[in-house]
Amino acid sequence: MTASGPHAGRTSEIWDRLRHVIDPELDESVTELGFVTGVEVDAIDHVHIQFRLPTYWCAANFAFMMADDMRAVVSALPWVRGVSVVLGEHMYADKINEGISQGLSFQETFGSEATGDLSEVRRTFLLKAFQRRQEALLSQLMVRGYTAERLVTMILAELGALAVEREGQDLVGRYLERREIVGPCSSDAPAFLSAEGRRLPAEGLETYVRGLRRVGVNAEFNGALCRGLLSARFDMTTPLPERPKMNPS
């Protein structure tokens, strides 16, 4: 049943924002993965979000990052007066929910239990996402006949202006979302760099791309595993309440 009433449009905005929150390990949207189970906007413009994860013991740092990212993207909406993000059925749910509600960092929330810097963990998985997206885009462009020499000399302005079909446009867009993680993104900057920020050589480019494919295969396997575990743990046959659609502008 589609939401109606004075908060229907605002609920749509929340779902749209949450679509951009990514599981750091899988590089997929938390909404597409089925993690978010409820969004509500109350009478005083406080937003209440509920989410779940595939297993009771999913890594606490990943769970915390997703919850904190949800709070951040929704809080950025000018009309939002408060955000509650609640993780359910997880071994650290109480601790994570309390930390998020108080605006604490992962280290502040878990104290001596926290291992490693969350920003370093985030960067590690952003780099993996960058490599996965780069492999998908380079593979597509090679199939379309772009030579190694052309690809390694391409600049960002040229990449953004490529005349490609819808699938290719989506691949370019997704790649550009992560490109800044490895180097400057001025219009004349190289379109393709390594994870270390170095320009790719033409010689051996195909071998380089095949090597990146291992990153993608691993992420695809983990994604399939998580979907299977989520389906086994929760009732996935009964659809969640229909998400209200954004009105065209």
C-alpha positions, 0 to 999 in steps of 0.5 A: 500500500503506497504511503499517503498523507502529509508525510508521504513525499518526505518519506520518499525523500528518505528512501531516496537518500538511503538508496545511496548508503552502501554496504562497504563490503558488498558495494551495494545499496542497503535498500537494494539488499533489503536491509532497510525494513522501515522508514517513518516520519513523525509529526515533528519531522523526526525520522525513524529508520529500522534495518537488519543484517543477514546474520546475528554476528555481522561485523560490528564495524560494518554495521556501525558504518551503515547505521552512521551513514544512514543517519548522516545522509538523512540528517542532511535534509533541511527539514529533518529535525532528528534521526533515529536509526535502529538495528535489530536482531544483532549481537551488538544492536544495543551498543550500536543503537546507543552510540548512533543515537548519541552521535558517538564514533565507533571508537567511542561506542566500543571503547577498548573493544574497537580494533583499528581505525574505522576510517582506514577500514572504510578506505580499504573497502572504497578502494575495493569498490573502485577496483570492481567498478574500474574493471567493469568499465574497462572490460566494457570499453575494451569490448566496444573496441577501445584500445589499451593506448586509447584508454590509458591516455583518456582524460576524465572530460573525455570519459564523461563525454563518451557516447555509450548506451545506457549500460555504459553510462551507468558504468561510467557514472558508478566509476566516477563516484569512486574515482576521487579515492585514488587521485585528483579529479580535474577535467584533464586528469587521467581517467584511469589510475591504479589503486595507488594513484599511478597512471596505467600502462598500455602494455599489460592492461588486459592482464591488469583488468583480469587481475581486478576481476578477482576483486569483483568475483569475491564481492559477487560471491559475498553478495550472493551469500549475504542474500541467501543468509538474509532470506534464510533468516527472515521472511522474504516472501512477504513484501515490505510496505511499498516505498512511496515514489518521488513525484517527477520534478 
